[in-house]
Amino acid sequence: MTNWYYHDPAQGRVGPIDADALRGHFRTGRIGRDTLLWREGLREWQPLERLSAELGLDDDLLSPPPPPVVPPPLPEPPHYTTDGNDAAASAPAQNHAQRSVSPADYAPAHVARRQPAPAPKRGLSGCVIVLIVLAVLAIPVLGILVAIALPAYQDYTFRAKVMAALAATGPYKTQVAEHYLAHDGCPNNASPGFRPAEAYATAQIASIEFGRMQDSGQCGIQIELRGFNTPQLDGKKVWQSFDPANLSWTCGSDIEKQATLPANCRGG
């Protein structure tokens, strides 16, 4: 049985769980198509939609969400009708009511009739005043929470997309390492087996360049980002450098807002 892990914004890494539980989490909306997953054998974390075939979720990603449940209509109130007998029975009572005379009609004209006392004026109750005060105090607090929560959520969304773009370079990292070990040199986009930079474009990747890093002299892969609809990320670059001494990779970027980058790419 394969053990899976996924990243939750509130809990961090969650797992291990089996594939059936992972599918259940997706179908109930607990995780989404951009949730990052990992299992033994994967080089890096990858979004769920890239592993949908392995998990058997291709049909779930293509099918639309179920329609909302609409409650049945309320039953209509019963209609009451009166027949002719009821109308006839009520007629004498109505005539009698019309013939009745109030004793006040016989009062002398100079006697003033008693007027009903005016209803007392009611002010706001204590509970209403407390609710108004709480509402007034809650508005700035809510504004502060929104100002904190929305940027944090946006950073998480951007970071997940940057991680997905980096995950797409996994096969190219292997290709660069193999080329270096075979030719004792760094490949570029014109090397055999590699393509022009723009040929690697995706929704979040404008181009991928291969070559030698100027500062370290190591072989590198440089990604130019796009599709984020913000100048903080569109046109920015993230690069990965290959160290042949220990066959490891390091990550760096020219993105100023570090919160939008994976932890291993910050400060580079």
Secondary structure, 3 states (H helix, E strand, C coil): CCCEEEEECCCEEEEEECHHHHHHHHHCCCCCCCCEEEECCCCCCEEHHHHHHHHCCHHHHHCCCCCCCCCCCCCCCCCCCCCHHHHHHHHHHHHHHHHCCCHHHHCCCCCCCCCCCCCCCCCCCHHHHHHHHHHHHHHHHHHHHHHHHHHHHHHHHHHHHHHHHHHCCHHHHHHHHHHHHHHCCCCCCCCCCCCCHHHHCCCCEEEEEEEECCCCCCEEEEEEECCCCCCCCCCCEEEEEEECCCCEEEEEECCCCHHHCCHHHCCC
